[in-house]
Amino acid sequence: MPDLRGLRMVCQLNMGTIYGEIISYRTMLNPELLCAVVKVDHSRIKVPVDSRQSKFIREAYPVGSTVELKFDGRWHIISFNAPEKADTDNMAHGAS
């Protein structure tokens, strides 16, 4: 895990990608959303996470983890795809 203290905001211009550190998760007023608070340089970015993805995101990126962010009008955490042999029917439980 890279040390993020003193991290400068790194942005790949062609991808618009930024790396930061998860510092907390907070429940938002809308119970369908969770907010991941990510520290990038000296700023904090609130990234909304759909409740159907919150368990996966929390397990994949615990507090202190480095995450890759992308901005396309809204912030998103870039996550890896499920393995091809994964039982996605059970993973999608509750999704509509």
C-alpha positions as CSV (number, residue, x, y, z in Angstrom):
1,M,0.0,0.0,0.0
2,P,1.6,3.3,-1.0
3,D,2.1,6.0,1.6
4,L,-0.4,8.8,0.7
5,R,1.0,11.5,3.1
6,G,2.1,14.4,1.0
7,L,0.4,12.9,-2.1
8,R,0.0,15.5,-4.8
9,M,-3.2,15.2,-6.9
10,V,-2.2,13.0,-9.8
11,C,-4.4,13.4,-12.8
12,Q,-3.9,11.5,-16.0
13,L,-5.2,14.0,-18.5
14,N,-6.3,11.5,-21.1
15,M,-8.3,9.4,-18.5
16,G,-9.2,12.1,-15.9
17,T,-8.2,9.7,-13.2
18,I,-7.2,10.7,-9.7
19,Y,-5.9,8.6,-6.8
20,G,-6.9,9.1,-3.2
21,E,-7.3,7.4,0.2
22,I,-10.6,6.3,1.7
23,I,-10.9,8.1,5.1
24,S,-14.5,7.1,6.0
25,Y,-17.9,5.9,4.9
26,R,-21.0,7.8,5.9
27,T,-24.7,7.2,5.5
28,M,-26.4,9.9,3.6
29,L,-29.9,11.3,4.1
30,N,-31.2,9.1,1.3
31,P,-30.9,5.5,2.7
32,E,-30.2,4.3,-0.8
33,L,-26.9,6.1,-0.9
34,L,-23.7,5.7,1.1
35,C,-21.0,8.4,0.9
36,A,-17.3,7.4,0.6
37,V,-15.1,10.3,1.8
38,V,-11.8,10.2,-0.1
39,K,-8.7,12.3,0.8
40,V,-6.9,13.7,-2.3
41,D,-4.0,15.9,-1.5
42,H,-5.5,18.3,1.1
43,S,-9.0,18.0,-0.2
44,R,-11.9,15.7,0.7
45,I,-14.2,14.4,-2.0
46,K,-17.5,12.8,-1.2
47,V,-18.3,10.0,-3.6
48,P,-21.9,8.6,-3.6
49,V,-22.1,4.8,-3.6
50,D,-25.4,3.0,-4.4
51,S,-26.6,0.9,-1.5
52,R,-26.5,-2.2,-3.7
53,Q,-22.8,-1.7,-4.2
54,S,-21.9,-0.6,-0.7
55,K,-21.0,-4.0,0.8
56,F,-18.7,-4.7,-2.2
57,I,-17.1,-1.3,-2.0
58,R,-16.5,-1.5,1.7
59,E,-15.0,-4.9,1.5
60,A,-12.8,-4.1,-1.5
61,Y,-11.7,-0.7,-0.2
62,P,-11.6,-0.5,3.6
63,V,-10.7,2.8,5.3
64,G,-7.1,3.6,4.5
65,S,-7.2,2.0,1.1
66,T,-6.0,3.7,-2.1
67,V,-8.8,4.1,-4.6
68,E,-8.9,5.3,-8.2
69,L,-11.5,8.0,-8.9
70,K,-13.0,9.3,-12.1
71,F,-15.0,12.5,-12.7
72,D,-17.6,12.7,-15.5
73,G,-19.9,15.3,-13.9
74,R,-20.0,13.0,-10.8
75,W,-17.3,11.3,-8.8
76,H,-17.0,7.5,-9.2
77,I,-14.8,4.9,-7.5
78,I,-13.2,2.8,-10.2
79,S,-13.5,-0.8,-9.2
80,F,-12.4,-4.1,-10.7
81,N,-14.9,-6.4,-12.6
82,A,-16.2,-9.6,-11.0
83,P,-14.3,-12.7,-12.1
84,E,-15.8,-14.5,-15.1
85,K,-16.7,-17.6,-13.0
86,A,-18.3,-15.5,-10.2
87,D,-21.9,-16.4,-9.4
88,T,-23.3,-13.0,-10.4
89,D,-26.9,-14.1,-9.8
90,N,-26.3,-14.3,-6.1
91,M,-24.1,-11.1,-6.1
92,A,-26.9,-9.2,-7.7
93,H,-29.3,-10.1,-4.9
94,G,-31.6,-7.1,-4.3
95,A,-30.6,-5.2,-7.4
96,S,-33.3,-4.1,-9.7
